[in-house]
Amino acid sequence: MPAVIVAIEIGSKRAFASALDWPGWSRGGKTPELALQALETYARRYEPVAKAAGATFPKRLEFGVVERQRGDASTDYGVPGSPAKIESAAMTKTELERMCSLVEACWREFDRIAKAAPLALRLGPRGGGRNRDKIIGHVVGAEASAYAPKLGLKIPEPAIDDRKAITAMRQALLDAFRRGADGKPLRERGWPVRYAARRIAWHVLDHAWEMEDRSET
């Protein structure tokens, strides 16, 4: 068995590689090969998150692609947009709690980077990009308005400085993960919780690393 199990979405313009046992460790590229290269490059940034969750990160980066999916407009836009078939499998309690710990570690990494980042971030390559607070608001808002409903939840969007509400929202998402351990979506047209955790964690880390990269040194 390879050290890192990967699923790849392949769109018409872009591909996405996701390490299925490591929520948040997903990267894109113009081709499947470039997506895998990006995944390998970002291992050094993901490893501290894994360690913070108490998970043993693989010492050797041997990737095993277990599934190739046809991507869609989401893939081409730059989002890991659909569940892998393997993500509908039931989880043991150990697997579930490990997954929850990794998602929590992604949130903590986001909070740590956001706290250290300046309000005004360096402009992106095309001269644009959100500032720190708008990134925080975007991530919090996506979890409340886009991701929570896929788990059968209705959560008011917290203000970015309402730590109590953000903590409660995150706990509600974790509780939903635990209710979906059998692999079945919690609502019609919802997501299996393995994919929900992967998608949420990817979004959190993608923007955390964006803030880190665009912060003044």
Secondary structure, 3 states (H helix, E strand, C coil): CCCEEEEEEECCCCEEEEECCCCCCEEEECCHHHHHHHHHHCHHHHHHHHHHCCCCCCCCCCEEEEEEEECCHHHHHCCCCCCCHHHHCCCCHHHHHHHHHHHHHHHHHHHHHHHHCCCCCCCCCCCCCCCHHHHHHHHHHHHHHHHHHHHCCCCCCCCCCCHHHHHHHHHHHHHHHHHCCCCCCCCCCCCCHHHHHHHHHHHHHHHHHHHHHHCCC
